[in-house]
Amino acid sequence: MFRDILVTVDPDSPESYARALPQAVELARTHGATLHVMTVVPDFGSSMVASFFPAGFEKKALGRAEEALLELTGTHVPVELEHQIVVAHGRIYQEICRVAEEVKADLVVMASHKPAARDKFVAPNAQQVLQRTSASVLIVR
């Protein structure tokens, strides 16, 4: 049923992958799907904010994210399972939707989080992805 499964994680936040990644691995095994393990390095949002960071900060952050994602998949994704890592940079929900389309994901797996007060005004990433992607979305609680 599923051929390409995209799972989103934050390697620095075990809550983002502790339950979602094993679910995605199991689904990929069951369906013989390719697993795409993704993380997003958020952008600064404005050039004024970016000016407060040292030169090359974003490039280093992307490199660190790739290393962390390789370590995470090396520990939690079986070698025999066809998989790839994806490191994106930008607005989280936009990058998830972009990559889901790019890899032709038919399922996006994401961890839920406890809603914050700001979520009443700005929809959390999972909700934004639900509204904007044509893929099925599994929110793991």
C-alpha positions in Angstrom: 0.0 0.0 0.0 2.8 2.5 0.9 5.9 2.8 -1.4 7.6 5.9 0.1 7.2 6.8 3.8 8.6 10.2 5.1 9.2 10.4 8.8 10.1 13.8 10.4 12.4 13.9 13.4 14.5 16.3 15.4 17.6 14.4 16.3 18.1 16.6 19.4 14.6 15.9 20.7 13.8 12.2 21.6 10.1 13.0 21.9 10.1 13.6 18.1 11.3 10.2 17.2 11.0 7.8 20.2 7.6 6.5 19.0 7.3 7.9 15.5 10.5 6.4 14.1 9.8 2.8 15.2 6.3 3.1 13.7 7.6 4.4 10.4 10.3 1.6 10.4 7.6 -1.1 11.0 5.3 0.3 8.3 8.2 0.5 5.8 9.1 -3.1 6.6 5.5 -4.3 6.3 4.9 -2.6 3.0 8.4 -3.0 1.5 8.6 0.8 1.3 11.5 3.2 1.2 11.9 5.2 4.4 12.9 8.8 4.1 14.1 10.2 7.5 13.9 13.9 7.5 14.9 16.8 9.7 14.5 20.5 9.2 16.9 23.2 10.3 14.7 26.3 10.7 15.7 29.5 8.9 16.2 32.7 10.7 13.0 34.3 9.4 14.6 37.6 8.6 18.0 39.0 7.5 18.0 41.2 10.6 17.9 38.2 12.9 20.5 36.4 10.8 22.9 39.3 11.3 23.2 38.3 15.0 24.7 35.0 14.1 28.4 34.4 13.0 29.2 33.9 9.4 28.8 30.3 8.3 26.4 29.5 11.1 23.7 28.0 8.8 26.2 25.9 6.9 27.5 24.5 10.2 24.0 23.9 11.5 23.1 21.9 8.3 26.3 19.9 8.6 25.6 19.1 12.3 22.0 18.2 11.5 23.2 15.7 8.8 25.7 14.1 11.2 23.0 13.8 13.9 20.5 12.3 11.4 23.1 9.8 10.2 23.8 8.8 13.8 20.1 8.5 14.6 19.4 6.3 11.6 22.5 4.2 12.2 21.0 3.4 15.7 17.3 3.1 14.9 16.9 2.1 11.3 17.9 -1.5 10.3 20.6 -1.6 7.7 18.6 -3.9 5.5 15.7 -1.4 5.3 15.9 0.8 2.2 16.2 4.3 3.5 17.7 7.8 3.0 18.2 10.9 5.1 17.0 14.3 4.1 18.2 17.5 5.7 16.1 20.6 4.8 16.4 24.2 5.7 13.5 26.7 6.0 10.0 26.8 7.5 9.4 23.4 9.0 5.9 22.6 7.6 6.8 24.0 4.2 9.9 21.9 3.9 8.1 18.7 5.0 5.4 19.3 2.3 8.1 20.1 -0.3 10.1 17.0 0.5 6.9 14.8 0.7 6.1 15.9 -2.9 9.7 15.6 -4.0 10.1 11.9 -2.8 6.5 11.1 -3.8 5.7 10.1 -0.2 2.4 8.4 0.2 2.6 8.6 4.0 4.1 11.2 6.3 4.7 10.1 9.9 5.1 12.7 12.6 5.2 12.8 16.4 2.6 14.9 18.2 3.5 17.3 20.9 1.8 19.0 23.7 0.1 22.1 22.4 1.5 25.4 23.5 -0.4 28.6 24.1 0.9 30.0 20.8 -0.6 27.1 18.9 -4.0 28.7 19.4 -2.8 31.5 17.1 -0.3 29.7 14.8 -1.2 26.2 13.8 1.5 23.6 14.8 3.5 22.0 12.0 1.5 18.8 12.0 -1.7 20.6 11.4 -0.1 22.7 8.6 1.2 19.5 7.0 -2.2 17.9 7.2 -3.8 20.8 5.4 -1.2 21.2 2.7 0.0 17.7 1.6 -1.7 15.2 -0.6 -0.1 12.3 1.3 -1.7 10.5 4.1 -0.4 11.7 7.5 0.0 9.6 10.6 0.4 11.6 13.9 2.0 9.3 16.5 1.0 10.2 20.0 
